[in-house]
Amino acid sequence: MSEVIFAPGQRWVSNSEAELGLGIVKEVSGRRISLLFPAAAEERTYASDNAPLSRVIYKEHDQICNQEGIKLTVIARQEINDCLIYLAVTDDGTELTLHEMDLASEVQFRQPQDRLFAGQIDKNREFDLRLKTLEHHHRLQQSALFGLSGGRVQLLPHQLYIASQVGQRYAPRVLLADEVGLGKTIEAGLIMHQLLLTGRVNRVLLLVPDSLLHQWLVEMLRRFNLQFTVMDQERFSAQREQDADSNPFEASQLILASVTELANEAEMRAAVVDCDWDMLVIDEAHHLQWSATQSSAEYLLAEQLAAAIESVLLLTATPEQLGVASHFARLRLLDPQRYFDLQLFTEQEQNFQTLSGLLQSLEDCESAAEFSKNTQLNQLLADYFELGQIKALQTTEAFAAEKKKLIADALDRHGTGRLLFRNTRDTVSGFPVRICHSYALAALTSDEVVTDPLILIQSERLLGEQWLTQDARVAWLVDWLKQHRQDKVLLICARAETAIELEQYFRVQHGCRSAVFHEQMTLVNRDRAAAYFAEEEQGAQILFCSETGSEGRNFQFCQHLVMFDLPLSADLLEQRIGRLDRIGQKNAVQIHVPYHSGSAQQRLFDWYHQGLNAFEQVATAASKVNEQLAAPLTEALLSADSSVFERLLQQAREMNNTLTQQLGDGRNWLLERNSFDAEIAASVIEEIESASRSLELADYMDHVFSAFGVDQQTHSSDSIIIMPGDHMIYHDFPGLPEDGLTATFHRHKALSREDLAFLSWEHPMVLGAMDLVMHNELGNTAFCTLASERLPAGSLLLEAVFVMRCAAPRHLQIGRYLPENYLRLLIDQRGRNHADSLDAQSVSQRAGRIAKNTAQQLVSRARTQIQDLISQAQRTAVEQTPQYVEQAKSQMHQQLESELQRMQQLARVNPDIRQQELDYLAQSRQLLEDALTNSQLVLDAIRVIIVTEPS
């Protein structure tokens, strides 16, 4: 091997920093050399014996460019004083002599053949990494569930079912209305995550109540790695001051804001409406007040945005409890053309009760014979379904399958079936038992005449400034906390003032580790209080919380809930209990209600416990009972006549039972069947678990970290520490903070350790690393030996990898239809392809290493033969392109045609199928057809192989 000679004026390229362009040797001093890279205005110093540099030598017929930008073709070259002088010709035939110092410095070698002939030869393991990356990327693209497996969430069937159904739609517009505690936030996050990863959504506007801003911010980042920007008045004004002509809402793709602030700040409202958004998400949508004559500012803003934004998600835990009008108001935001008349909507909803009863009767039939005997059921079903469907049920041996098909057809026809998803505790397992404890305390004595029941319920308002020492509830709480020193306790009361005074009293007078949480605190301070309460060892024993804490916040690590007072709203009561009664709660939820004997407090407790049974189960009809009996309840709370209340209590009990039965018999049965399919959910979870491949991912990322110079070390069982290395190829590695991070590849570990990052195939670091490999030159050249008995020693082989380049918008997900992500050829000097007999894994395992300097010299000597092999491989790729494209087209048509036909048939019976959905499928089919027709296989990587004799 000849010694490498460096001389001033020579042109070299950095193997690790190809983006610097061509470098010029500036100085040679002993064992050190200095290179200037004019294109990047950078200078580097290297040790001459191991400099990561490749000499740039152009051959005859190569295309070059001088510093004036004139393109030339090399016709000859000679060496003078260790530098090269090129004789070249312009396009018009003019001959020029060009010293290599005068070459354009902006040249970069990215094409594999250019890098190979420039001496930039990568390691074999980097070539293998490139192929592995292409394989993994293709596998992810092929999955219809891409985007659903990367969240730090439990794989709960009902959540993944809804996300998989909604996430596949074009521009989904749905109302997520699961009961409190079933995880609507997770469902919305899964849907957003999938749509964002697949490119079908780019800009999201997320509107929430003030109190939930920071919780949503943290949840989206912690669970889905979605970095939302909180846009409040302060940030908005600051950005407007910096640039008065800019729209602050356009500064980020993902914006999180308070719906109330936007609705009431005219400038912010105008700016947010003026933006283009792909998706609108509104939490606690039941707060949007609407009536036929007047609507709240929040509702009017939501209406204006929903009319302009294609995809809309509304979240509420009370779809019907607030009344039909409120339910209708939210549906009209999703589809104002379908839901334009409240009276008509009410009539349609009532009709579904009849259909629901019929389908339940059909569900109870176990055979075709049993169904045939039920003449009345046959006749009634004939009013809703075609005669052929009824006869199929009467005669088929596959009765169960036909019955399931008919019910599925009914669900498709169901009025709000495509717009509304609602799961309840009756259909979802995993919830704790709720146990109610009541504490009758000393009677409340006061001569004051009270006309407001809230004052009697919140007795601290009646007792005055000394209430903390006079209220029996406070004395009870002192004793109770002493008996439960090791337990976490959440106390909720209606007023912020009450929570503040209670917390100060218990902290100062009784040395209690406590925290307070109320609406007068800043979001940061609220989060700090919640975090202090969540600490296991040194955290607060009790959190005193105002009503603000009863919405959105999750405290399932706590099992004791103290109701210091009770709300007049049954929905607020359920919201309070729902802070603890959630999936993930490992203990029975203990609900404690202290009250003054004989007071309005006791009557309200009996109302909820004996009349509505709202403490120990979710009372779906409680809100309607409260609404219809609100006036007599107020009178009974104020009255000292117990007989009046007893009669009202009996009336409430009967009404609650009747309404609960009606809700069960009516549309809720249809809705719940539409909201969850156990078989489909099980298949989704099975596919996600199968695709997780945590050990394979760990091995792949270990390969990536090694290739890019990222340091990693073991942290603990199933977790690693990842840090920027001293010799990283790039200064910034995707998703890696400057101070590093601790991560795990295992979901179970990530769920139990929130301080660990969860590295899945969908994590930004993993996806970013894949993009870095595929869209960079790393590993696109290699050189190795291969011991073989079948091929003559000394034979030259070319392993060529071609990828399909399709100019298609990302949202079309064209990768789902490609049969393979790359075409691999193994060409010998006679033009024969050995790819089938020598697969990529076999070659990689048997590849022998060649020193880089030796490989560079061999490439230089065999350049003509290698160019011939490349040309042969390209001709073979061109020949195979039509077959490759036709396979992709066939797969695309097969999938889209069946989906289009299904949607067209469904549109005939379900008006919720929008014409835009049908148009989108048809347009996608044509765009994909055009993109695939114009696609081509492009050379992505090459490996030169010299055959050797087996040892």
Secondary structure, DSSP 8 states (H G I E B T S, - for coil): -------TT-EEEESS-GGG-EEEEEEEETTEEEEEETTTTEEEEEETTS--EEE----TT-EEEBTT--EEEEEEEEEETTEEEEEEE-TTS-EEEEEGGGB-TT----SHHHHHHTT--B-HHHHHHHHHHHHHHHHHHH-TTTTSSSSSS---HHHHHHHHHHHTSSS-EEEE---TTS-HHHHHHHHHHHHHHTTS---EEEEE-GGGHHHHHHHHHHHH----EE--HHHHHHHHHH-TTS-GGGS-SEEEEEHHHHHH-HHHHHHHHHS--SEEEESSGGGS-B-SS-B-HHHHHHHHHHHH-SEEEEE-S-SSTT-HHHHHHHHHHH-TTTS--HHHHHHHHHHHHHHHHHHHHHHH--SHHHHHH-HHHHHHHTTTS-HHHHHHHHH-S-HHHHHHHHHHHHHHHSTTTTTEE---TTT------EEEEEEEE-----------HHHHHSTHHHH-TTHHHH-HHHHHHHHHHHHTTTS-EEEE-S-HHHHHHHHHHHHHHH---EEEE-TTS-HHHHHHHHHHHH-SSSS-SEEEE-GGGGSS---TT--EEEESS--S-HHHHHHHHTTTSSTT--S-EEEEEEEETTSHHHHHHHIIIIIS--SSS--TTHHHHHHHTHHHHHHHHH---HHHHHHHHHHHHHHHHHHHHHHHHTHHHHHHHHH--HHHHHHHHHHHHHHH-HHHHHHHHHHHHHHHT-EEEEEETTEEEEE--TT-SSSS-TT--TT-EEEES-HHHHHH-TTSEE--TTSHHHHHHHHHHHTS-TTSEEEEEEE-SSS-TT-EEEEEEEEEE----GGG-GGGG-S-SEEEEEEETTS-B-TTTS-HHHHHHHEE---HHHHHHHHHHTHHHHHHHHHHHHHHHHHHHHHHHHHHHHHHHHHHHHHHHHHHHHHTT-TTS-HHHHHHHHHHHHHHHHHHHT-EEEEEEEEEEEEE---
